[in-house]
Amino acid sequence: MAITLTGAGGLFTRLGKLAGALNDLNTFRGGTSSGQLVLAVTDALAEVDGDTAAIRYALQGLNAALPAGQGALTPLANALRTAAQNLLIAQVNADTPLVQQTVPYALAVLKAQMLSGGDYVSPNTVSATPAAGGSNTGNGAIVCGTRDPYGYQLDNLLAETLQVSVTAEESAGGSLLFQGTKSQADPLNWQWPAGSGANALLTAIAPAANTGYVAGGDFETFTVANLPDGWTATLGTAGTDFGAAGSGYAGANALKFIGGTGVLTNLTQTLTALTARTPYAINFWVKESGSPASGVLQVDLYNGASIIQDEAGNNCSLAINLTSLTTSYVAHGAIWSIADPLPATVTLRLHLTTACPAAANVFVDQLTLQPATQLGLNPGDSIYAAAAAGSVDFCLRDTFTIAVANNRTSKWQQAFDRLFNCRALGFVLPTSGSTLINDSLISD
């Protein structure tokens, strides 16, 4: 059998009615569009702003009555959520008897059937963009990720602007405090969604402190001439195709990919400290000389036969078009997870997939790989992030902001989040397949 999802008796058809009723209720008690109750009352109050005390006093009762009226509808909102949860459990259990008749077990069965049947809902568009403060002394980088440990997009991310401040200066880079916007814990509240309430302290990692994950990421020491310590050349000749550059981003040296040889130079090292389903942040700085007209530099994880993927099928790789580089070092980063089970061999590759042309060289320095931290309290509501030290350590006055965006165009992801607390469970509905469950099943 399979759970009936849409049409007569369909679970999503029925849940759509309950979600639509909750939308209508919250529009009534918290809406801001023309013609809605709350705006009409606040417009009436605004009409007497700045008038005499006697005129303002005439409307003072509205100030207390409005929030009281909004709160009076809370039991109905709770009843709608309880009805949706009872319906989910009952309808899933009727098809597939649940080990425990709870929301998490019912959601797991529902998602498994949707994946096997190709049923999906529309996705949201999410992003996270860090920006350094305009007067920073330190020049390290922040790497952000918007996927969960399995590689699936965090469709329930809370849109907010995270504030990042340096709380301690250290020789390794500095300690950074990440703080999110104040949260609204109750997803039924008309003021939801708000922020994540994130409050996380991270350390900016330098290559010298990163030896448990990557050796020789500072590209400082070349015990064998032109071959950086910790790395193996699987393609290319030291001194001909690559070598010690001198004048690194941080320190005396960097790694130079020499242009014009036609060789797809490949430097590798085996990693032994990684675990499956753990987000890892990689960061490094790159610049060019000679303005290459072509070429691609790629960093990836390799299992000996192919690029390693996460469980959602995303490659653990980052490609940089050499034509986009400048003569100044710029940070490049990504966050990857490895599918379970972990491959027998995990190799970090730093290589050219398209050769660097003649009269052009590419320089790489300060490469680190470290576990990323999810900044919020719930597994589904906030981004993953890590900090990398630059050539100049952070100072106490240094700041960043991280703009986290979520357009929330998927009515179903939002409805499930509100009704079943999906952010706390780290649950998202499938967003790809063959049969779309239309948002129109939920009334506005």
N, C-alpha and C positions, 0 to 999 in steps of 0.2 A: 504494500500500500504506500501511499504518499499523502502528506498533508495537503488538503485543498487550500490553495493560497489566495486565489481570486475568484470572482464570479459568485454565484449563489452559494452561500455557506462558507465562502473563503475566509481564511484567517485574516489576511490583509484587508479584505473588504470590510470585515467587522471592526478590526482595529482602527481602520481609517475613520469610521464614524466616531469612535471614542476620542481619537487624536484630534479630529475636527472640532468636537465639542469642547475639548480643552483649549484649542486655539481660540474659539469664539469666547470662551469664558475669560481668557487672559486679555483678549482684545477689549472686552468690556471693562475689565478692572485695571488695565494698564496701557491701553492703546494710545498712540500719539498721532493718529491720522484724523483728518477732518471728519467731523460727524460722529466721532466716538465719545463715549460718556466722559472719560477722564479728561480729555482735552477740552470738552465743552465746559466742564466745571472749572478747570484751571483758567480757561479763557475768561470766564465770568469773574474770577478772583483778580485776574490781571487788569480788568477794566477799572478797578478802584485803586490800583497801586499809585501811590503819590498823592492820593486825595486826602481829605481831612480825616482825622481820627474817627469822627462820628460816622462818616460814610464807610470807612474800612470796617468799623465795628458792626455795621449792618450785615456784613457778609461773613463775620468771623466763624459762625457755626459750620460753614462749609469746610474750613481748615481741619476740623476734627472729624467731621462726618465722612469725608472722602476716604482717608485711610481705614476708618472703621468699616465702611462699606466694602472696600477691597478685601479686607481680612475676613469679612463675614462669608465670603464665597470660598474660603479655603477648604471647608469640609466637602464641598462639591468637587473641587479639584482632586482632593484625596480619594474620593469615591470613584472618580473616573480612572485614576491610576490603579486602584485596587481591582476594579472591574477588568481593566486591560490585562493585568497580571493573572487574574483568575482565568480569564478567557484563554490566554496563551497556554497556561499549564493544562487546562482541561482539553483544549483542542489538540495539542501535541500529544498528550497522554492517551487520548482516544485512538490515535493512529499508532503510536509507539509507546508502550508502557514505560514510564520513567522510573529509573532507579530511586530517585527522590523527586517528589512533586514540588520542585522549586523553580524559580525563574532562571537561574544559571543553567540547570539541566535542560529545561525546555528550550532555551535559546541555543544551546549546543546542538540539540537534535534538529531544530529548525534550520540552523545554518548548514549543517551537514547535508540535509535534504536539498536545500537551495543550491549548494555547490554541485551536488551530483546531478541535479535536474537542470542546471544552467540558469536558474532564476537569480535575478539581481536587481538592485535599486541603483538610482543615479548617484554618482559620487559628488562630494563637495570639492572645491578647489582650495587648497591650503598652501601656505608658504611661511617661511621664517627668514627674515632678513636682518642680520646684525649690522650695526653702524657704529664706528668709533666716534667718541667725542671729539669736537673740533680742536681742543687744546691738549690732547693727550701727550704725555711724555713717552710712555711705553708704546711699543709698536707691535705687540703680539696680536694674535687673531682668535676669534671665536668661531667654532664650527657648529652648525645647527642641523638637526635632522627631523623630519616630519613623518617617519615611518616607525612602526612598532618592532619588537625584536624578531618578528616573523617576516618583516619586510612589507607589511601592508600599511597603506596610508592611514594616518590617524585622523579619520574623518570627523571625529568629535572634538578636535582641538578647540580650545577657547581662544577667541581672538582677543589680543591684548598687546600692550607695549611693555615688554620687560625692561626694567631698569637694572643696569649692571654697574657696580662700583667696586673699586679696589679697596680692600679692607686691611691688607698687610703687604708690605714690600719685602720681597725675598729675592735672593740671588738667582733662584730658579725661575723667576718670572713674576710671581705675585699671587695673592689670594683674591678671588673675585666673588662678590655676593650678587646672586641673581634673584630679583624680586619681581613677582607678578602683580597684576591688578587684584584688588580685593575680590574675593570669591562670593558667589551666591550659592550656598550649599544646597538649597532646595530647588531642584529643576522645575518644580511646579509653580514657583513664584513668578509673578508677572515681570519681575526685573531680571530674570534669568534669560540668556546666559550673561555672566559677568566675567571676571578673570579667574586665573588658576590659583591665586594666592600663593604662588611659588615663593620659596625662601630657601635657596640652596647655595652652599659655599663650595667653589671649585678652585683648584690650583692650576695655574698656567704651567704646563709641562714643557721642559726643555729637553733636547736630545740626551744630555748627560744623565737625566733622571729617567730615561725611557728604555734603559738597557734590558729590562724584563720583557719588552715587546719587540723593539727594533734596536739592533746594534749598529753603530756607525752612522746614525742618522744626521750627525753634524758634519759629515764629510770633511773632517779635519785631518785625520791620520791616514797616511798612505804608506804603510810599512813596505808593501810591494809597490814599486814605482807606478803611479797613476791608477792603482786599484785601491779604492777606499776600503779600509778595514771593516770586516763584517759582511762584505758583499762578494759575490761570485759572478764572474763574467761568463754567461752562457752563450753570448753572441757578441762579437766585437773584440778588438785588440786594444789593450791598455796602451796609451800614448799615441795611438793612431785614430781610434774611433771615440775614445773617451779618455778623461784624465783629470788630474788635479788642476783646478782653475786658478787658485789664488784669489784674494779679495772677495771672500765669501760674504753672504748676507750677514752672518754672525761669525766672527773668527777670521782666521787667515786663509781658509780654503773653502771651496765648494766643488761640486761635481760638474764637469763640463762634458756635454755631448758635442762632439766635433762635427761640424757640417761638411758636406761634400764628399763623404766616403761612400755613400750609398748603402751602408750597413745599417740594419735595424738593430742597433745596439741594445743589449738586454742584460741588466744587472739584477741579481736575485739574492734572496736569503730565505732560509727556512724558518718559519715561526712556530714556536712550541707552546706559547702561553695562552693561545686563544681558545675560547669555548663557543659552542653552538648557541644560537639565539641570544647573543649578547651584542648590542650595538657598540661598534668601535669607530672612533673618530680618527681619521688620518689628516694630517696637515703638513704642507711643505711650501717653500717659497721658490719661485721660478722667475727668471728673466732671460732676455736674448740679446745677442749682438748681431749686427748685420741684417736686420729686418728680413727674416726668412719669408719667402713667398709661399711656402708649403711646409708640410711636416706635422706629425701628431706625436705627442709624448703621452704615454699611458701608464698609470699606476694601477695595479690590480692584484687580486689574490688568485692563485692558480693551484690546481690539484694534480698537475702533471699531465693532464689531458685536456682540460678546459678551464675557463674562468669560473671560479666558485660563485654560486648564487645563494640568495636567501630563499626562504620557503615560499615566497610569493613569485619567485622566478626572476628577480632583479639581479643583474650582475654586480659583483663587488669590484667595480672598476671606475676609474675617473680618467677621461681623455681630455687633453688640452691641445687645442689647435695652436700651433706655433705662430701662426700669423696674428693671433690676438695678443701676443706678448709685447712687452715694451723693454726698454733698457733699464728699468727699475724693477727690483724684486717685488713680486705680488704674491700674497698667500693664496693657495688653492687647497680646498679640503672637501671631505665627504664623510658620511657616516654609513657604515656597512654592518650587516649581520650575516652570519653563516648558518645555513640550514642544518638541522639535526638529521642524521648523525654527522659529526665533524669528519671531514675527509682525513684519510690516513696521513696525507702530506698537505700542508698549507704553505705555499711559497709566495712571498711578496716580490712582485716584479716591477721594476722601473725600466721602461723600455720604449723605444720608438716603434710605432706601428706604421708610420710613413716617414721616410728618411728626411733628415734635415739637409737642405740644399747647401751648395758651396758658398763660402764667404759668410756663413752664418753659424753661430754657436748657441747652445742653450745651456743655462746654468741652473742647478738645483741645489738647495741647501735647507738645513734645519727641518728634517723630516721626522715626525713623531706619529706614533699610533698608540691610542689609549682608549680604555672603556669610556663611553659617553654616559652622562647622567641624565635621567629624566627629572625635570625641574619641579614638577608639581606633585601633588599628593596622590592623584589617581592615575592609573596606567594609561588612560585614554584621553586626558585633557590637556597635556602639556608636551612641549618639544623635548628632544634630547639635545644635549649640548656638551661641549668640551672647550677648554682654553689652551692655547699653545703660546709659549713664550717667544718673543721676537728677539731682535738684536739689541734692543734697549728694554730693560725691565720696566714694568708698570710702576707708577707712583700713586700715592694715596688720592690724588685729585683726578686720576684718570677714570673715564666712564665709557660705557657703551649703552646703546638701546638695541632691543631686538623686536622688530615689528612682526607679530604673529597674526596672520590673516586666515580667515575661514569664511567663504561666502555663504555657507549654509543653504545652498540651493536645493539640497536633497531633503525633502520634507520627511522622508522615511527615516533617514539616519537621525534627524533631530527628534522625531516622534518617539523612536525606540529609546533614545537617550533619556528623554524626559519621563517616559513611562516605566522603563526597566533599569534605569541607572547604569547605562552601558559604559559610561566613562570609568566608573569605579570597577567594572568587570573587565575593562580592556576589550570590549566586544564591539565589532562593527559588522554590519550586514555586508554580504558580497556585493561588489560594485562592477563586476564583469560577468558576462555569460551570454546566453542566447535569448532569454526572455526577460524583458524589462517589466518590473512591477511598478506601474505608473504612479507618480506623485498625485495625480488627480483623484485617487481614491481617498485622499485627505482633503477635507474642505478647508478653505482659508478662514 
